[in-house]
Amino acid sequence: MSQPKLNDKIALVTGGTSGIGLATAQRFVAEGAYVFITGRRQAELDAAVKTIGRNVTGVLGDVSNLADLDRLYAAIKEQKGRLDVLFANAGGGSLLPLGQITEEQFDKIFGTNVRGLLFTVQKALPLMPKGASIVLNASITSIKGTPAFSVYSATKAAVRSFARSWAVDLKDAGIRVNAVSPGVVPTPAYDLLGLTEEQVKGFIDSQAQNIPLGRVGTPDEIAKAVVFLASDDSSFVHGAELFVDGGMAQI
């Protein structure tokens, strides 16, 4: 039997209550880690903790709120004393074409996806030992034009840029940082795009036609890639972007 890839590691998954975050938290636990997850809604957080079932602590909080981040890391420090793996996953977006973008939409998406992610990582560093791994959740939208999605796409381009710059900044700390860039992966977050159920299905079906593998992905397929980047299997991978997209961004 193969050795668990994250045996005795302490991990954090932000936005861990559904979709890619929840699937990754489940994978982390299956690979031997103890996982902290965050979410903004207590009911969903409790349900996710129940789903994961063991070796998990849920901490209520919003990554765009720096006081919430301080409380999160205080809890991790008190309970486990360190953090070996960080999956900065919390994020989201909504559809608005150029000409209709509002200040509120811009501030909300950049506040979570860029500002929140930056401080999630920065505030984690004092807890992270040499050899720790940071994985940022980016997106293929950072390099592809998607209608009405320019604000979200710009945030993900920033995330990709962070991985490159932080690889240099963290040289002396001995902490690896990489980005995973999912393609079209239907999750509950799609319900927040402001589309009807029918429109979401139409979007997914139309996107699948542009994917060389001929289908959309699943949260667990992204989670497996995150496990690779989090574990020693990727010990010489640093500052990189791993596309998990069925080939969509490669053609």
N, C-alpha and C positions, 0 to 999 in steps of 0.2 A: 504493500500500500504506500502511495506517495506521501511524503511529508507535507503537512499543511503549509501553505506559502506565507502565512502571516502569524505563525505560532507565537503566542504570548505578546503580540503587538497591541498597543493601545491606539485606536483609530477614531477619527471624527469625520462624520458625513454631515455637512450642512444641507438643509433642505432634504432631510432623509425620510419624510413621511409618505412619499409616493414616487411612482415613476422610477427614473434612473437612480435617484438617491436611495430609495428603499431597496431596490434590487441590489445595489452595491453594498449597502449595509448588511443585507442577508448573506451575500458572497463573502464579505469580510469575516463575519462570524463563522461561516462554514469553513473558512481557511484558518481558523484558530485565533482570531482577534477579539478583543473586547471593544465594543463600539459605542460611542456617544453619537446621538443624532439630534438635530435641531428641527424645529418647525414652529410656525407662527400660530397654529391653532391647537389648543389642548386636546380636543377630541381626536383629531387626526394623529397627533403625536402619541396618544395613549394606544390608539389602534395599531400604529406602526410598531410600537414596542411589543405589543401582544403578538403581532404577526412574526416579528423576528424571534421572539420567544425566550432567548437566553443571552447572557453576556452583552446586555445592552442597557443604556441609560438614556432616557429622553430628556432634553432640556428645552423648555419653551423659550423662544426668542426669535428676533428678526435681525439678520446680519447687517441691515442698514442702520441699526441702532447700536451705537458703540457701547452704551451701558449694558445692553444685552450680551454683547460679545465678552465684556469684562466678567460678567456673571458666569457665562459659559466656561471660560478658561479658569476661573476660580474654582468651579465645581470639578473640572477635570484634574486640576492640580491637587485639590483636596482628596479626591477619591483615588487617583492613580499616580499622581506625581510627575507624569510625563506624557508626551504625545509622539508616537512614532509615525503615524500616517494621517495626513489631512487630505480629504477630498472636498475641495471648495466647490460645491455643486449648486448651492442655492442661487436661483435666478429665474428670470421669466421675461415675458415681453407681450406686447399686443400689436395688432396691425393698424397702422395709420400711414397713408401715402404722403409723400412730400406735398405740402400745401395744406395739410390738415393736422400736422403734428402740433401737439400742445405742449406748453411748458410743463404741465403736470405729468404728462406721459414721459417726456424726456427725463425729468428729475427722478421719477419713480424707477424707470428702467436702469438709468445710469447709477442711481443710488444703491440699488441692490447688486446689479451685475458687475459694476466696476468699483465704486467706493466701498460697498459692503465686502466684496471679495478681497480687495486690497487689505482692509483692516482685519478681515478674518485671518489672512495669512500673517500679517505683521504682528498681531497680538498673540499668535500661536508660537512664534519663534522662541521665546524664552523657555517653553516647555519641550522643545524639539531637540533631541540629542543628535550627535553626528551619526550619519547613516539614515536619518529619517527621510521620508518621501512626501512631497506635496504634489497633488494632482489637481489641476484646474479644469473645470468643465467649460470648454469653449464650444465651437460649433462650426460646421462647414459654411454657415452663412457669413462667416468672416471673410471668405474669399469668393463667395458667389453672390450675385445680385438676386435678391428675392423681393418681389413686388410688395410695397407697403410695409416693409420690414427693416427699413434702413436704420432706425434707432437701435433696435435689438442687435442687428448685424454689426454696427459700429462698436457696441459694447463687447461683443465677442472678439472683434479684431484687437481691442484693447487687452483682453484676457490673453490672447495669443502673444501679444507683445510683452506682457508681464512675464510670461514664462521665459522668454529670451533674456530679458534684463535681469530678472531675479536669479537666473542660473549663474550670472556673473557676480551679483551681489552676495550670493550665498556660498561663494567659493571657499572662504575660510571656515564657514560653519559646517561644511561637509553634508549639506542637505540638498537632495536632488529635487528639482521642480520640473514638471512636464505638463502638457495640456492634452486632454482627450477631446477630439472633435467629432461628436455624433452627427450622423446624417438624419434622415427622417425616421424618428422613433416615436410613434404615438404613445402619449402618456396622458394622465389627467390634466397636465398643464395645457394641453391643446384646448381644453374646455374654457380656458381663460383668455383665449385669443379674441373673443368677441364674436365668434361665428356660431351658427346653428349646428346642430348635430349632423345635418345633411351636408352643410358646407364643409365641415371638418372631414367627413367621409370623402367628399369630392376632391378636397385638397390632397388627402392621403393617396387616393387612387391615381390622381394626375401626377403626383410626385413619383410614384412607383414606376411609372413609364420611363422616367429619366434615370433609373438606377440600374446599372449593369446586371446586378443579381436578380433584378425583376421583382423585388419586393421591398417593403420597408423593414426596419430593424425592430428588435425588442429591447426593453430595458436591460434584460439579463445579458444580452450580447455586448452592451456597453459596459456593464458591470465586470464582465470577464476581462475586458481590456484595462479597466481601472485597476483590477487586482494585479495584472502584469506590471503596470507602472508603479504600483504601490510596493511591490515585493522586490526581493533581491534578484528575481529573474531579469529585471531591467537595470541591474546595478551600474551599467555603463551608458544608460540612456538619460540624457540631461538636457533641458532646454528644448526638448523636441515636441512635435505635435503629432499625435497618432490619430489618423482619420479612421473612424469606424462607421462607414457610410455605404457599404455595399458597392463601393466604387464611384459613387455619385460625383464627388469632387475631383476625381482623377481623369475625367474624360472631357 
